[in-house]
């Protein structure tokens, strides 16, 4: 017996779209000391078989607005 269930909560955002409000933002009002703010946080989970082992695969996509470049460091 095979059961397939598909759930969807939201559509994947179009990455080329950034609002004028986000482009003009120079500080984040909820935390004025923030060096960056996450504009889009989108994730997707899927089930697959890898080397004969069932597993979940998670894909995460972020869109980040850098507010203070002097706080940037090398990525981990």
MMTF fields as JSON, N, C-alpha, C and O atoms, coordinates in Angstrom:
{
  "mmtfVersion": "1.0.0",
  "mmtfProducer": "UNKNOWN",
  "numBonds": 303,
  "numAtoms": 304,
  "numGroups": 76,
  "numChains": 1,
  "numModels": 1,
  "chainsPerModel": [1],
  "groupsPerChain": [76],
  "chainIdList": ["A"],
  "bondAtomList": [4, 2, 8, 6, 12, 10, 16, 14, 20, 18, 24, 22, 28, 26, 32, 30, 36, 34, 40, 38, 44, 42, 48, 46, 52, 50, 56, 54, 60, 58, 64, 62, 68, 66, 72, 70, 76, 74, 80, 78, 84, 82, 88, 86, 92, 90, 96, 94, 100, 98, 104, 102, 108, 106, 112, 110, 116, 114, 120, 118, 124, 122, 128, 126, 132, 130, 136, 134, 140, 138, 144, 142, 148, 146, 152, 150, 156, 154, 160, 158, 164, 162, 168, 166, 172, 170, 176, 174, 180, 178, 184, 182, 188, 186, 192, 190, 196, 194, 200, 198, 204, 202, 208, 206, 212, 210, 216, 214, 220, 218, 224, 222, 228, 226, 232, 230, 236, 234, 240, 238, 244, 242, 248, 246, 252, 250, 256, 254, 260, 258, 264, 262, 268, 266, 272, 270, 276, 274, 280, 278, 284, 282, 288, 286, 292, 290, 296, 294, 300, 298],
  "bondOrderList": [1, 1, 1, 1, 1, 1, 1, 1, 1, 1, 1, 1, 1, 1, 1, 1, 1, 1, 1, 1, 1, 1, 1, 1, 1, 1, 1, 1, 1, 1, 1, 1, 1, 1, 1, 1, 1, 1, 1, 1, 1, 1, 1, 1, 1, 1, 1, 1, 1, 1, 1, 1, 1, 1, 1, 1, 1, 1, 1, 1, 1, 1, 1, 1, 1, 1, 1, 1, 1, 1, 1, 1, 1, 1, 1],
  "groupList": [{"groupName": "UNK", "atomNameList": ["N", "CA", "C", "O"], "elementList": ["N", "C", "C", "O"], "formalChargeList": [0, 0, 0, 0], "bondAtomList": [1, 0, 2, 1, 3, 2], "bondOrderList": [1, 1, 2], "singleLetterCode": "X", "chemCompType": "L-PEPTIDE LINKING"}],
  "groupTypeList": [0, 0, 0, 0, 0, 0, 0, 0, 0, 0, 0, 0, 0, 0, 0, 0, 0, 0, 0, 0, 0, 0, 0, 0, 0, 0, 0, 0, 0, 0, 0, 0, 0, 0, 0, 0, 0, 0, 0, 0, 0, 0, 0, 0, 0, 0, 0, 0, 0, 0, 0, 0, 0, 0, 0, 0, 0, 0, 0, 0, 0, 0, 0, 0, 0, 0, 0, 0, 0, 0, 0, 0, 0, 0, 0, 0],
  "groupIdList": [1, 2, 3, 4, 5, 6, 7, 8, 9, 10, 11, 12, 13, 14, 15, 16, 17, 18, 19, 20, 21, 22, 23, 24, 25, 26, 27, 28, 29, 30, 31, 32, 33, 34, 35, 36, 37, 38, 39, 40, 41, 42, 43, 44, 45, 46, 47, 48, 49, 50, 51, 52, 53, 54, 55, 56, 57, 58, 59, 60, 61, 62, 63, 64, 65, 66, 67, 68, 69, 70, 71, 72, 73, 74, 75, 76],
  "secStructList": [7, 7, 7, 7, 7, 7, 7, 7, 7, 1, 7, 7, 7, 7, 6, 6, 7, 7, 7, 2, 2, 2, 2, 2, 7, 7, 1, 7, 6, 6, 7, 6, 6, 7, 1, 3, 3, 3, 3, 3, 3, 3, 3, 3, 3, 3, 3, 3, 3, 3, 6, 6, 3, 3, 3, 3, 3, 3, 3, 3, 3, 3, 3, 3, 3, 3, 1, 7, 4, 4, 4, 7, 7, 7, 7, 7],
  "xCoordList": [0.842, 0.0, 0.897, 1.902, 0.53, 1.278, 0.345, -0.74, 0.782, -0.006, 0.826, 1.992, 0.231, 0.925, 0.116, -1.071, 0.772, 0.114, 0.935, 2.15, 0.286, 0.958, 0.352, -0.862, 1.2, 0.763, 1.5, 2.684, 0.811, 1.438, 0.883, -0.332, 1.784, 1.357, 1.43, 0.613, 2.4, 2.556, 3.295, 3.944, 3.186, 3.885, 5.328, 5.647, 6.204, 7.605, 7.712, 7.127, 8.439, 8.533, 9.365, 10.277, 9.04, 9.824, 10.985, 10.766, 12.223, 13.395, 13.68, 14.379, 13.177, 13.434, 12.613, 12.889, 11.604, 10.719, 11.204, 11.257, 11.555, 11.894, 11.113, 11.169, 10.389, 9.553, 10.417, 11.55, 9.874, 10.583, 10.865, 11.914, 9.928, 10.107, 11.333, 12.107, 11.51, 12.675, 13.966, 14.992, 13.925, 15.122, 15.571, 16.769, 14.624, 14.949, 15.237, 15.682, 14.994, 15.211, 16.693, 17.549, 16.993, 18.369, 18.537, 19.657, 17.442, 17.451, 16.218, 15.201, 16.325, 15.2, 14.555, 15.183, 13.313, 12.653, 12.525, 12.56, 12.376, 12.246, 13.568, 13.576, 14.689, 16.016, 16.95, 17.549, 17.069, 17.844, 19.337, 20.069, 19.808, 21.228, 21.52, 22.675, 20.493, 20.671, 21.544, 21.37, 22.485, 23.349, 22.698, 23.082, 21.711, 21.009, 19.628, 19.375, 18.748, 17.402, 17.011, 17.314, 16.34, 15.873, 14.555, 13.579, 14.523, 13.309, 12.428, 11.205, 13.044, 12.307, 12.992, 14.214, 12.207, 12.695, 11.77, 10.653, 12.226, 11.38, 12.05, 13.243, 11.308, 11.854, 10.947, 9.739, 11.55, 10.808, 11.345, 12.557, 10.461, 10.847, 10.317, 9.172, 11.165, 10.712, 11.274, 12.285, 10.625, 11.014, 11.647, 11.15, 12.751, 13.439, 14.097, 14.185, 14.543, 15.309, 16.743, 16.995, 17.685, 19.098, 19.879, 19.888, 20.528, 21.285, 20.427, 20.843, 19.212, 18.246, 17.804, 17.318, 17.97, 17.543, 16.57, 16.891, 15.388, 14.447, 14.97, 15.509, 14.811, 15.293, 14.465, 13.82, 14.502, 13.889, 14.978, 16.08, 14.679, 15.623, 15.011, 13.871, 15.775, 15.311, 16.053, 17.283, 15.324, 15.903, 15.475, 14.286, 16.441, 16.149, 16.648, 17.731, 15.865, 16.223, 15.966, 14.914, 16.935, 16.817, 17.088, 17.887, 16.434, 16.75, 17.041, 16.187, 18.259, 18.73, 19.057, 19.66, 18.662, 18.999, 20.132, 19.972, 21.28, 22.42, 22.22, 22.067, 22.223, 22.005, 23.31, 23.461, 24.25, 25.52, 26.666, 26.99, 27.277, 28.322, 29.554, 30.279, 29.805, 31.006, 30.947, 31.97, 29.756, 29.606, 29.73, 29.631, 29.944, 30.084, 31.41, 32.437, 31.373, 32.588, 32.622, 31.683, 33.708, 33.812, 32.754, 32.44, 32.204, 31.221, 31.855, 33.062, 31.04, 31.553, 31.862, 32.305],
  "yCoordList": [-1.167, 0.0, 1.243, 1.294, 2.213, 3.461, 4.627, 4.734, 5.488, 6.671, 7.903, 7.994, 8.835, 10.071, 11.256, 11.391, 12.103, 13.292, 14.51, 14.535, 15.502, 16.738, 17.875, 18.08, 18.612, 19.772, 20.998, 20.929, 22.098, 23.339, 24.484, 24.656, 25.272, 26.365, 27.71, 28.593, 27.872, 29.151, 28.948, 27.924, 29.927, 29.866, 30.298, 31.103, 29.749, 30.144, 31.596, 31.954, 32.441, 33.854, 34.037, 33.259, 35.063, 35.416, 36.278, 37.344, 35.835, 36.495, 37.861, 38.658, 38.164, 39.461, 40.585, 41.758, 40.244, 41.261, 41.721, 40.937, 42.99, 43.613, 44.912, 45.716, 45.112, 46.308, 47.561, 47.5, 48.685, 49.962, 50.245, 50.787, 49.876, 50.081, 49.316, 49.846, 48.068, 47.28, 47.853, 47.866, 48.325, 48.906, 50.175, 50.423, 50.971, 52.247, 52.117, 53.08, 50.956, 50.762, 50.928, 50.29, 51.765, 51.945, 51.476, 51.198, 51.383, 50.799, 49.918, 50.133, 48.925, 48.046, 48.57, 48.571, 49.011, 49.699, 48.845, 49.387, 47.525, 46.663, 46.443, 46.067, 46.674, 46.557, 47.496, 47.113, 48.711, 49.735, 49.44, 50.075, 48.488, 48.131, 46.976, 46.574, 46.435, 45.286, 45.654, 46.711, 44.769, 44.969, 44.444, 44.833, 43.559, 42.978, 42.515, 42.338, 42.325, 41.837, 40.826, 41.015, 39.759, 38.745, 39.212, 39.401, 39.399, 39.835, 38.652, 38.728, 37.558, 36.36, 35.157, 35.02, 34.299, 33.061, 31.961, 31.814, 31.192, 30.194, 28.835, 28.709, 27.832, 26.493, 25.478, 25.682, 24.387, 23.324, 21.991, 21.819, 21.063, 19.738, 18.703, 18.78, 17.733, 16.662, 15.336, 15.295, 14.292, 12.94, 12.259, 12.374, 11.545, 10.866, 9.592, 9.377, 8.777, 7.578, 7.822, 8.048, 7.777, 8.002, 6.769, 6.434, 6.098, 4.868, 3.859, 3.288, 3.661, 2.713, 3.064, 2.2, 4.316, 4.768, 5.922, 6.913, 5.816, 6.941, 8.129, 7.96, 9.322, 10.514, 11.733, 11.758, 12.731, 14.021, 14.967, 14.975, 15.757, 16.742, 18.116, 18.368, 18.995, 20.344, 21.348, 21.335, 22.207, 23.286, 24.607, 24.838, 25.47, 26.766, 27.877, 27.775, 28.927, 30.081, 31.337, 31.481, 32.238, 33.482, 34.664, 34.567, 35.761, 37.027, 37.997, 38.245, 38.544, 39.348, 40.753, 40.938, 41.732, 43.14, 43.502, 43.426, 43.898, 44.334, 45.808, 46.633, 46.132, 47.511, 48.218, 49.416, 47.473, 48.061, 47.196, 46.17, 47.612, 46.81, 46.647, 45.662, 47.575, 47.484, 46.294, 45.895, 45.731, 44.586, 43.255, 42.2, 43.286, 42.043, 41.375, 42.039, 40.068, 39.29, 38.166, 37.98, 37.423, 36.287, 35.252, 35.073, 34.568, 33.519, 32.37, 32.145, 31.657, 30.528, 29.361, 28.317],
  "zCoordList": [0.0, 0.0, 0.0, 0.709, -0.783, -0.893, -0.599, -1.171, 0.294, 0.645, 0.323, 0.707, -0.372, -0.734, -0.221, -0.517, 0.547, 1.088, 0.685, 0.881, 0.133, -0.247, 0.558, 0.542, 1.258, 2.03, 1.522, 1.191, 1.463, 1.022, 1.849, 1.952, 2.441, 3.298, 2.594, 2.854, 1.708, 1.034, -0.284, -0.498, -1.147, -2.425, -2.245, -1.37, -3.095, -3.084, -3.541, -4.564, -2.815, -3.206, -4.473, -4.751, -5.222, -6.404, -5.936, -5.362, -6.169, -5.597, -6.201, -5.575, -7.374, -7.977, -7.378, -7.633, -6.582, -6.022, -4.651, -3.703, -4.558, -3.281, -3.233, -4.164, -2.151, -2.066, -1.935, -1.457, -2.362, -2.214, -0.747, -0.401, 0.107, 1.552, 2.063, 2.86, 1.604, 2.011, 1.436, 2.115, 0.197, -0.417, 0.296, 0.429, 0.749, 1.385, 2.878, 3.502, 3.455, 4.886, 5.234, 4.619, 6.199, 6.666, 8.103, 8.532, 8.855, 10.193, 10.341, 9.682, 11.217, 11.514, 12.792, 13.851, 12.697, 13.807, 15.064, 16.169, 14.93, 16.108, 16.831, 18.003, 16.144, 16.75, 15.999, 14.994, 16.482, 15.77, 15.742, 14.984, 16.552, 16.532, 15.571, 15.431, 14.908, 14.005, 12.81, 12.204, 12.479, 11.315, 10.042, 8.939, 10.193, 9.045, 9.5, 10.691, 8.529, 8.825, 7.746, 6.568, 8.159, 7.212, 6.624, 7.349, 5.306, 4.618, 4.247, 4.362, 3.802, 3.407, 4.046, 3.979, 4.659, 5.25, 4.75, 5.247, 3.774, 3.128, 3.225, 2.948, 3.609, 3.699, 3.041, 2.917, 2.625, 1.959, 2.478, 2.612, 2.763, 3.231, 2.253, 1.807, 1.924, 1.041, 1.534, 2.236, 1.167, 1.552, 0.351, -0.769, 0.584, -0.514, 0.017, 1.226, -0.888, -0.545, -0.998, -2.182, -0.053, -0.355, 0.089, 1.274, -0.846, -0.569, 0.191, 1.199, -0.328, 0.241, 1.66, 2.39, 2.049, 3.372, 3.217, 2.56, 3.808, 3.736, 4.537, 5.631, 3.992, 4.693, 4.298, 3.25, 5.155, 4.869, 4.395, 4.944, 3.388, 2.864, 3.074, 2.683, 3.691, 4.002, 3.128, 3.077, 2.45, 1.644, 2.273, 2.491, 2.564, 3.159, 2.248, 1.672, 2.12, 1.297, 2.124, 2.746, 2.122, 2.873, 1.957, 1.025, 2.22, 1.572, 2.712, 3.563, 2.718, 3.84, 3.371, 2.314, 4.15, 3.89, 4.846, 6.064, 4.289, 5.087, 5.41, 4.509, 6.687, 7.113, 7.48, 7.242, 8.058, 8.5, 7.993, 8.592, 6.887, 6.249, 7.128, 6.988, 8.017, 8.852, 9.817, 10.372, 10.016, 10.909, 10.183, 10.81, 8.879, 8.129, 8.467, 8.609, 8.593, 8.825, 7.809, 7.035, 7.82, 6.911, 7.275, 8.452, 6.273, 6.566, 7.328, 7.245, 8.061, 8.847, 7.952, 8.43]
}
